[in-house]
Amino acid sequence: MYAFYSLLVYIFYTLFKKDGGEEEEEEAEGGARGQQQPPDGQDGAPQDCKAFSMEQSRRTKKALSKDPWKELSELDSSSESDRSNNTEEEEEEEEEGLGLGDAPTPLTEFRSLKAEAAVKSLLGEKDPASGKPSESPLLSVISHLLSFLEHYAQMQQLQEQAGEYRSRLRKEESRRRKQLRGLKRAYRQRVKDKLSLIESLEGVISEQQGLLEKMHEGVKLPSACLLYPVAAAGVHQLVESINTLQGERSRLSEEVTGLHQQAEVREREKQRLAGNFHHQIQGLKQQIQEREEELERLRMGTGVTDSEKRIYNLTVENEGLKQSLNITQGLLQQLATVSAQPPAQLVKENEDLRTKVQQLEATLQKKVEELMSLEVQMVRLQWRKEEEVCHLDERLRGLQLSLEAQKSRPPEVQYITKTVEVDSPRSLQAVAEAEERNRALMEQLNAQAERCQQLAEQLQSSEETTARLKRKISDYDFEIAGLRRELLGEINQLEAQKEQAIREASQCSENHLQHLREQLAGVRQRLDTLQPLLRGMKSDYGSLRGQVRSFADCYEAALNEARQQMCSAIGEVSHANRLLQERCQREVQLRKKYHDQLLELKGNIRVLCRLKPLSKDEQQGGEVETPVAADPADDGCVTASYKGKERTFKLDKVFLPQATQEEVFLEIEPLVMSCLNGYNVCIFAYGQTGSGKTYTMEGVSDNPGINQRALQALYQEMEAKRDVWKYSVSLSMVEIYNEVIRDLLARDPHEKLDVKLNPDGSGQLHVPGLTSVEVDSLRQIKKMLSLGKRNRATYATNMNERSSRSHALLTINITGTDLASGIQVTGKLNLVDLAGSERVWKSGAQGERLKEAQSINKSLLALGEVIQALRTKQAHVPFRNSKLTYLLQDSLGKGSKTIMMVQISPLEKNVGESICSLKFAQRVCKVELGPASRRIDSSAQREV
Ligand SMILES: Nc1ncnc2c1ncn2[C@@H]1O[C@H](COP(=O)(O)OP(=O)(O)OP(=O)(O)O)[C@@H](O)[C@H]1O
């Protein structure tokens, strides 16, 4: 409020104090104040008006005295080098000067209204709406001011509200998102937990089922081990206790089964071994007895062959005994393996027994070997003895035979005696011979007797040897008997040791078995005590099973519930989001509306910027990085980097390169449509050659631009309103080339036209001789447009060159008559495709080109001057300085609605031109044409 009252006091003071002589200073001050804008880019707030010092005022004056458009006019004459030296400095100055005095402030608004009111009061004008004389300027100014301030305050409030809503919306969104995330996380965790619980429970159930089945099969397992404190400790503890009990149970059952089996096997083995041992001992005893008998028989002088056989048999038996010993050893080993497990004592005992048996075996083996060697010796001796005896017997037999033969000789001697008696001489000789023979025979006999004697002696000695040998044999036999006795004793000892070992082993097994039985009894006792618990557990298990079965349903139900909750939460959030978004959109629309209203009130020229996309050739040429770019976050901002410096330009709207023709048209559609309500609208495309002006305005055959779309939209609207309004549309097309106006719809487009004041005294401009075609359909308009285009093309020597060197102007005049009241409104739509704004002088153009450049520059400079005059609200606006501005006077003047479309080529090589265009655009932004006014002719109003 304080600011408001301060402002009012200041306004009154200014109003009553100042007169024409001080106007300039006032303007400068106003400009300075107008420039003040809050740092956040909002339009200037009035409260700081007093705060700005005289220094601001001085700066403003300086800025105003430096007219940027003067620079352009100097361009033709000044040299390139001079300019390049000064460019930086001038640009800086321009930067500072930009926006001075143009910002919409209450004071400027007030001033314009004051001036308007003063003019009206001077002319004695009446209010066109009410027909009453105009109010006192002060009152109207104050009322305007108040309404403006009201609007402004409302707008501020709405902006604040919108900001608040937006921040609240953001907070709400983030909170909802967080909530949603938390819910999702909790839900996922719950699902995971439930699944793991189900898995563990399923495992427990399957185990329990298996156990139950085993129990049902009669396996006496320590099922009581399965018992555990149920439920109270929770499912988790239950699972753990079940697992541990299960482990203990299975371990115990295995142990018991193993012990049972061990005990049985050992019992069987023990019995079998005992039987085997007994049997073997019996067999050994029998064998020893047999061997004793055999030895006895040997001692009795049984034949050598039998002894051999006996020895062989004994050896075989010994082998058998060895084998049986091996078997016994194997069995003992098996027994040791069977009982190898836990009782270490048994293992040790078995080991001892085995070593003992091995020692015994070794001793037995030694003894058997000794016995065998003795037997072999004995057999050899017997053989020798028997051989000798045989030899002696044969000799004796031979001697006896020879003796008997000698004894049978006497008949031969008798024959010799007889012969001697019969024949004496001869008988004497014969007797002598016989006696001789008898002597010889006697000698032989004596020799034989001696021989017999010798033989008898020999026989005697051999008999003595035989007796000696027999004695030796008996000695050997005795020795063998002793050895056998020893062997028997050892065998007995061994047997005793074996029996002792078996006894010890069986005792040990018995003890172990007893121990196992005791353990089993203990386990059984535990089983008995745990049996009731097991029964309880069974019931618990049953209930648990039931719980588990019902858990799935509960779980499903919980899931569904959670899902429903989530859905409803999401629905709520999305609903709230939607509401907030709608609200936000409404707020944004409202804000835009108020902003537009504000602009409309101020009558600002709206400046739109369109960035041309890179063509395929440009993209292939590697020019993808562009120095001019739009800010995606702020659709009113465009930045350009030039010589390492980045400049930001704030415009009303910036279209990205990918913006479509439709998007561009949608932005300007409301303005175009206001023609139907009696407004003058002008849309002009500005930019260097090739930046897309013609594309935006005319478009291409399959993608029309603003011109065609505007006409189409106007026709659609006229069609829609045809019951209420009657419209008539006329169209004209001109081209301005080298400051000459040519009619593009005329039969002879070469004819030069001129702009003149309408002789009807309305103060309106007209072009005498300009063809204005009444059109009543879109088709006809299209025909006219193509005719104009054709004429322009036919007229041009080089169409492309020409098109960029001339301004094309399409004017549509619409007169609407309200069928009910008869009120007439007249609107005008000027659609202008300007010539390229580039600096042709740079190329050193000569002749025709120089003339073209000069005329383009002249017209564009004139446009700049007009803009500057409008911006600074000069009393005189130099519309007549060029054909272009003169033609556009209705559209650029007060009460008109104007849109400037700045076309920008984002290429590096064009950045200088682009920055120039953007600077010009920013200046145009600041132009205030005042509130748009309708052209209404109520003279034709009917009596209703
Ligand atoms: N937004 C766009 N999308 C696609 N192509 C475009 C766009 N803007 C311009 N072009 C293309 O760029 C080329 C030059 O465009 P255009 O002729 O409209 O430029 P201009 O500024 O009118 O040039 P001049 O001043 O010489 O008439 C044309 O081929 C046109 O099709």
The ligand as an SDF file (V2000), in Angstrom:
LIG
                    3D

 31 33  0  0  0  0  0  0  0  0999 V2000
   11.7350  -25.0270  -40.6600 N   0  0  0  0  0  0  0  0  0  0  0  0
   12.2020  -25.5450  -41.8070 C   0  0  0  0  0  0  0  0  0  0  0  0
   12.0930  -26.8640  -42.0600 N   0  0  0  0  0  0  0  0  0  0  0  0
   12.5380  -27.4000  -43.1930 C   0  0  0  0  0  0  0  0  0  0  0  0
   13.1460  -26.7100  -44.1800 N   0  0  0  0  0  0  0  0  0  0  0  0
   13.3010  -25.3860  -43.9980 C   0  0  0  0  0  0  0  0  0  0  0  0
   12.8470  -24.7460  -42.8020 C   0  0  0  0  0  0  0  0  0  0  0  0
   13.1380  -23.4490  -42.9070 N   0  0  0  0  0  0  0  0  0  0  0  0
   13.7350  -23.2850  -44.1100 C   0  0  0  0  0  0  0  0  0  0  0  0
   13.8420  -24.4530  -44.7630 N   0  0  0  0  0  0  0  0  0  0  0  0
   14.4120  -24.6600  -46.0770 C   0  0  0  0  0  0  0  0  0  0  0  0
   15.5170  -23.8100  -46.1990 O   0  0  0  0  0  0  0  0  0  0  0  0
   15.6160  -23.3000  -47.5130 C   0  0  0  0  0  0  0  0  0  0  0  0
   15.6350  -21.7840  -47.4810 C   0  0  0  0  0  0  0  0  0  0  0  0
   14.4350  -21.3700  -46.9030 O   0  0  0  0  0  0  0  0  0  0  0  0
   13.6390  -20.0790  -47.4310 P   0  0  0  0  0  0  0  0  0  0  0  0
   13.6700  -19.9930  -48.9110 O   0  0  0  0  0  0  0  0  0  0  0  0
   12.3190  -20.1300  -46.7670 O   0  0  0  0  0  0  0  0  0  0  0  0
   14.5480  -18.9790  -46.8040 O   0  0  0  0  0  0  0  0  0  0  0  0
   14.3080  -17.4160  -46.9130 P   0  0  0  0  0  0  0  0  0  0  0  0
   14.7220  -16.8250  -45.6260 O   0  0  0  0  0  0  0  0  0  0  0  0
   12.9270  -17.1560  -47.3360 O   0  0  0  0  0  0  0  0  0  0  0  0
   15.2940  -17.0330  -48.0160 O   0  0  0  0  0  0  0  0  0  0  0  0
   15.2210  -15.7330  -48.9640 P   0  0  0  0  0  0  0  0  0  0  0  0
   15.3570  -14.5690  -48.0600 O   0  0  0  0  0  0  0  0  0  0  0  0
   16.3170  -15.9320  -49.8990 O   0  0  0  0  0  0  0  0  0  0  0  0
   13.8510  -15.8200  -49.5960 O   0  0  0  0  0  0  0  0  0  0  0  0
   14.4250  -23.8110  -48.2710 C   0  0  0  0  0  0  0  0  0  0  0  0
   14.8220  -24.9200  -49.0350 O   0  0  0  0  0  0  0  0  0  0  0  0
   13.4750  -24.2850  -47.2030 C   0  0  0  0  0  0  0  0  0  0  0  0
   12.6840  -25.3810  -47.6270 O   0  0  0  0  0  0  0  0  0  0  0  0
  1  2  1  0
  2  3  1  0
  2  7  2  0
  3  4  2  0
  4  5  1  0
  5  6  2  0
  6  7  1  0
  6 10  1  0
  7  8  1  0
  8  9  2  0
  9 10  1  0
 10 11  1  0
 11 12  1  0
 11 30  1  0
 12 13  1  0
 13 14  1  0
 13 28  1  0
 14 15  1  0
 15 16  1  0
 16 17  2  0
 16 18  1  0
 16 19  1  0
 19 20  1  0
 20 21  2  0
 20 22  1  0
 20 23  1  0
 23 24  1  0
 24 25  2  0
 24 26  1  0
 24 27  1  0
 28 29  1  0
 28 30  1  0
 30 31  1  0
M  END
$$$$
